[in-house]
Amino acid sequence: MKKFILAIIILFSVVFFITRAAELQTIYETIQQADWRYILLAILVQGIWVLNFAASAYMIHRALGLTVQYRRIALLTGAATFVNVVMPSAGMGGIGIFINEAKQRKYSVIRVMVASGVFALLEYLGFAIVLIVGLVILFERNNLNAPEVLATVILLVAIGILAYMIYLGMFSPQRMGEFLAGLARLANRLLKPFIHREYFDERRAHLFAYEAGSGLKLLRKQPRNLILPAVLALSNKFLLMLILFLVFLAFNVPITFGTLVAGFSIGNLFNIVSPTPAGIGIVEGALALVLTSMHVPLAAATVVALVYRGIVFWLPLFYGIITFRLVMRPTQPRSSKLLHRAPALNEQLPD
């Protein structure tokens, strides 16, 4: 089964790169017109971002009682990014990389899933801080439009639901189980006319909540363990803004602080709230459009958007290809590295 999934991912990867070959060629030709000193500096900052991104995931895993190696987490985050882009899995393929790792190394699968949830929440919250500033700037300049408002509402709703579930897990696993069971019942009602059976087992919702609560309890007792991951999540956004600033310098395009923050905010917003993986084909247009609305010439805005995406999207994607190959190598199962675990419960959970 694992070989079959691997073959499917490789197939989707080939199709993805064939269909995007023209875009890569355009980015390459555009970069040739830039000042390479700033481009190389932007690539260096992107490398720091990759390390920073992995450090945030590493600290969250540690805070939930999982002893993991930073080097391994760095490989897993890269591979997860790659799979999320090339596979039409609504972002679940990346989590599957971590779940597969947990199974191989005998970690708690549920705690690994919770770590992914906490990681996503901190990343969203970090971006929300920057987004609010960007929206205020757009509002003051009378450039705030309905699509930006709608995308912001969708993002805030997602943040609210995720935060509520984590809050329940920290303070009341029983209520979290009831909440998840309610979602399972609703999903079963919607799916039953099509599959004529219950797809989700409500009992597993309570088992999930119990195990998740045991990990989140560590965060409730030691909330300081989330301070550093939160700082790293916020600093990730400043590193990306720095890359955008360096791209402006590379093409000698004048830029103000307000334009930089607003452009980054809207570009990254549609990177998150987008019907395409990682906002492919949408982020570039949205970023160029918002920059143009803030008096950046259309040609310059388009060039900046293309090269910026080339650095922050395509470079991590190529890194993800390498890391995906590394993490998919067979590994010898190891004993559990959980600092705190409920053995009896884990025996009831499926692999």
C-alpha positions, 0 to 999 in steps of 0.5 A: 500500500505504501508503495502504491501511495508513493507511486501516486504522489510521484505521478501527481508530481510529474503532472504538476511540474509538466503543467507548470513548466512555462511558469518556471521558465517565465520566473527564470527569465524574469530573475535574469533581469534582477540585481543578483546580490539582492536575489541571493540575499533573498534566497538566504533569508528563505533558507533561514525561514525554512529552518525557523519554520521547522524549529516552530514545529519541533518546539511544539512536538516537544511541548506535547511530550514527544521527543523528536530530533530537529533534523528529522522535523526539518525533513518532515516539514519540507516533505509535508509542504511538497505533498500538500502542493502536488496532491489534491488532498485539501492539506491532509497529505502533509499531515499524513507524512507526520502520521506515517512517521508516528506509526513507523517510530511508534509515537502517539498518532493522535498527539502528532495530529494535535501537534499539527493542529497547534502548529497551524493555529500559531501560524494562523495567529501570527499571520492574523496579527500582520493581516490586521495591520495590512487591512487597516492600511488598505482601509485608510487608503480606500483600497479594501475590497469585498474579496479581501474581507470575505477571505479574512472572515473565512480565515478568522472562522477557521482560526476560531474553530481550531482555537475552540477545539484546542481549548476544549482539549486543554480544559475539558477533553470530555466536552471536546469528545462530545463536540467531535462526536457531534461533528461525526453525527452531522457528517454521517447524516450528510453522507448516509444517503450516498454511502448507506452506512455510518462513515465515522465512529462516534466512539473514536471521537471520545478516544481521540479527545482523551488522548489529545487531552492528555497531551494538551494538558501539558500545555495547560500546565506549562503554557510558557512552552508555547511562547517560543513557538509563537514567537517563531511563527510571527518571525516567519511572517517578518522573514517573508516580508523581508524577502518581498522587500529584497525583491523590490530592491532587486528590481529597483522598485520604490516601496513604502512600509505600508505598501510592503505590509499590505501587499504581503498581507493580501498575498499571504491571505490568498495563499491560505484561503484559496481553492488551489494548493498554496494559492497557485495561480491566485496569489501571484494575481492578488499580490500584483493587483494589490500592489498596483492599487497602491501605485506600483506600476503594473509591469513592476508589480507583476515582476515582483509578484512572480519572483517573490513567489519563485523564491517563497514557493518554488524553492521550498517545493524543490527542497520538499522533493529532496526531503520527501525522498529522504523521509520515505526511506524505510526506517527501523521502528523505535520504542515510543519516545512519549514523555507522557502516554496512556498505554491502555488507550493506545492499545484501543486506537487504530494504527 
